[in-house]
Amino acid sequence: MSGALPVSTFTLPLPVVAFLLKPYFRLAFNSRLPYRIQRLLLEAGAPLQQVPAGAVVRPLELACRPAEKITVGATERPTAVLYLHGGAYTLGSLATHRSLAAHLARESSSAVFTLDYRLAPENPYPAALDDAVSAFMQLVTEFDYSEDRVAIAGDSAGGGLAAATALRLIERHGVTPGALALISPWVDPGDRGATKKADLVVNTAWSFDAADAYLAGGDRTDPGYAPMHGKLDGLPPTRIHVGSEEVLYPQIMTFTDKLAAAGVDVSLVEYARLWHVAHAQASLVKEAADAVADLGHFIASKLIRAKDDSSSAVGSSAH
């Protein structure tokens, strides 16, 4: 799949892209539409988001699910990222987030593995979490990455899923990822206290409906569903991106404060002009590409440090 993919060649002014995206998301993220139609509408916009030059996309399976390994430049990398896409647990696919993942692969100098985890309402919680945990464990056991050389990244629901996956890995497997990179993470889908009903991308009527479809009558405070309510100490270094005008902004600020109080090495970057997961438009908007670059550099710094520490330990033991 490497040579046939379109690559990004130009960017557009941020206000122009924002103006064009707003009606598109209002149409696609409509709780009155069947999920099948919502998915088709989101997929229809995917080809506009292109991959950077030199991207190589290789299909494979993780956790018995379709997945892709994406690299830019060298196709073999000593570090990896498990990327979990957004879409309120009901939408999203390998295609909708391929561009974002490829830009992150370039900026992090890592292999990025994207996962087509099972979606609700056909497969409610904990299906997505089970798939993500299994995929990470497979990277460690079958792909020969040590746990500290694999970051978990995700956007929106995928960001919440990334945090929940890390908590589950630590609690049940004694495994800690090398880093967490979270874009506007939806860490408490059961929360109904949003002060805004809509931003450029998200509206609460749609997100609340999807949250209920994913939970399917379970416990809203289950940390696997809502990592906001989990035992957060022990999580790896975490970087969070959020737009200051987002519906999720208050929730994400609360989560960041909880991480800091738990002793987690957490850093937050706020964007005054970028919308919810604008990173997906990295091939179209320079400011979005810069945001992906920041996240990629964070991942690289943490995983390379783990790689260097591991090498030093081997060298010391040899003496």
N, C-alpha and C positions, 0 to 999 in steps of 0.2 A: 504494500500500500504506500510505499515511500515516494516514488517519483511522480505519481499522478495527482497529489494533493495540491490545491492552490496555495500560494504563499502571499503574505501581506506585502503590499507594495506602496501604499500611501495611507495617510491618516486624514481625518476630518476634524473640524473644530468641535470642541466638546459641546457647545450649546446646540449645534446642528444635530448631533447624534442623540442628545437628550430629547430634543423636540420630536425626532422620528420614532424613538423608542417608546415614548409614553403611550400612544394609542395602541401600539403593538402589544405591550404588556397588559393593557386594560382589556384587550380582546382575548389574549391567551390565558390570562389568569382570572378567569371568570367562573365562579363557583356554580353558576347555572348551567354551564356546559358540561357534557359528559367528559370523564377523564380521557377517553380515547380522542376526543376532539382537541382538548387542551394539549395533549401530547403531540398531536399532528401539527398544531400551530407552533409549538415551541421548536419542533424539528424543522419546520419550514424556514426558520430564521437562521439555522445553524450554518449553512454555506456562506453567509456573509461574514462570519468570523473565521478568519483564515489562520493557518499555521505559519510560523516563521520559516525562512529559508533554511534548508538543511535538516528539517524535521523528518525523522523516520518513525513510522507507526507500524508496529507489529502486533497483529491479533494473537491472543492466547487465551487461556482459561485460568481464572483464579477462583477458588472456592466453588468450583463447578459452575461458574458463571462466565459469560463473555467478558473479556478484559482486553486492554491494549497496553503495550509497553512503548512509551514515547521517549525518544532521545533526539537531541540536536547536537550535531558534531559527532564525537565519538559515540559509537553505539553500545559500547561496554563501559559501565560506570561502577565505581566502588561504592557509591551511595545511591539510595532510592527514596522515592516518595510514593506513598499510597494516596491517591487522590480520590476523594469521595464527592460526587457532584451534588449540587443543590436541585431544588424542584419540589420542596415541601413533601418529600417522601412519596409523592404520587406522579411526578414528572421527571424528565431529565434522562440523559442517555450518554453513551460514549460519544456520539456525534455532537450533542449540544455543548459539551465541555472539552472537546478535543483541542480547540484553539487555545483555551486558557491553560490546559495541561501542557501543551507544547511550549508555550511561552514560559511557563514555570520550569519546564525541563531545561530550556536554554539558560535561564537566569540562575538556576540552582546548580547547574552542571551535574545533574543527577538523572537517573532513569526514572521517569514518572509512570507509575502503573495506575491506570484508571479502571474502575470496576463498575460493571453494569449490575449493581445489587438489585434485589427484588423490590418491587414497588407495591405500595398500598393503592387501592383497597384490596386488590387481589391477594396480596401477601402482607398483612399487617405486622406490627411490632410483635416479636423481635426479629423478623426475617432480615431486614436490612443490617441490623447490628450483628446477627450471626454471620452473615456473608462477609462483612467488613473484618470481623475478628478472624475468621477463617482465612481470608485473603492475606492479612498481615502475617499470620503464623506460617502460611505457605511460603511467603517471601523469605522468612527466616529459616525454615526447615528444608525447603527444596531449592531455593534460589541462592542460598549461601550468603545472604546478607546477615550480619550480626544486628541484633535489635537496635543498638545505638546508632546504626548507620542507615536506619529507615525512619523517615519522618512521616507523619500523617497530616494531610492537608485537606481542606474542604471549604465549600462556600454554602452559606445559608443553612438549609437542612443538612447538607453534607458537612458543614462546619460543626454543627451540633453532633452529628454522627461521628465525626472524627474525635471529638472530646469523649463521647460515650464509649467509643472503641478503645481509646487509651485507658479509661477507667476500668473497663472489663478486662483488658489485657493484664493490667497490673493486679487486679483483684483475683482473677481466676487462673492466670497463667504465670504470674510472677515475671512478666515481660514488660519493659518500659521502652516505648519508642524514643528515638533520638530527639525529636522536637515535634511541636504542634504548630501548624500555620493555619489560622482560621480567618476566613473572610466573612464578615457579618454573620457569625454563627448563631443559629436558632437553637439556643441551649435550654429553652423552657417552652416547648410547644403548647403546654397546657395552660400557660399564663393568659389571662383574658384582660389584663390591666393596661393594655397599650393606650398611650395618650393620644396617638394619631391613628386615624383609620386607614390612611393610605400615604404612600410616597410615590416616587416616579415608577417604581416596579411593583411593590407589594401592596395588597389591600387585605384588611383583616377578615373580611367576609370569606375570601378565598383561602387564606392561610388557616383560619380556625376550622373551616370545613375539612381541609386536608389533614390537619392535626388530629381531628376526631377520627378520620378514616384510617390513619396510621395506628392510632392507639386501640381502636376497636373495643372500647369499653374497659380498658385496663386502668392502672393506677397512674394518674398524671404526675406523681412525684417519684416514680421509678427512675433512678439515675440512668438506666439504659435508654430510657425515653427522653428524659430531661436531665442532662448532666449538671444543670444548675443545682440540683438537689443532691449531688453526689459528694463523696469524701474526696476533696480535691488535692489534698497534700500528697505529694509523690508524683504528680504530673510533671512531665519534662518541660524544658524551656518552651514558652508559648508566645507567639506574636499574633496579635489580633488587629484586623483592619475593620473600620466601620465608617460609614458616612454620617455626618452630624445631623442630617435631615431624615434619617431612616426611621421607619416604624419601630425597628428593633433596637434603636439606639439606647433607650433606658435599660432594656434587658441586658444588653451587652456591657454597659457600664457597670451594672450590678455584678455580673459574672466576673468582670475584670477585677473588681474590688474583692470579691470572694477568693479569687485565685491569689491575689497579693496577700490577703489575710492568712491564707493557708501556707504561705511561704514559697509559692511557685514563682519561678523566674519568668515574669510576664511583662510584656511591653505592648502598648497600645498605640496605634496610629489612627488619628481621626482625619477624615477628608471632608472639607467644607463643600466641595463642588461635585464630588463623585456620588453616584447613586448606588443603590443596593447591588453588590457584585458587579460593578462596572468593569472589574478585571476581565470579565468575559469578552469585553470589547477592546482588548489590548491591541488587536490588529487594526482597529479603527481610530482609537483615541490615544494620543501620546500620554496624557495624564493617567490613563488606565494601564498603559504599558509600564509607566514608571512605578505604579503601585505593585504590579507583578514583580518588577525588578527588585523592589524593596523586600518583598516576601521571599523571593528566590535567594537573595543575598543572605537573609537571615537563616534560611535552611542550610545553605552552603556553609555558613560559619559554624553552625552547631554540628553538622555531620562531619565536616572536615576535622573539627576539633576532636570528635570522637575517634575518627580514623587515626589522627596523630597520637592521641593518648594511648590507643590500642597498640600502635607500633612501638611507642616508648616503653610500654609495659613488657612487650615481647623482648625488646632489646635489653631491658634491665634483668629479666629472668635468665637471659642467655649468659649473663655474667655471673 
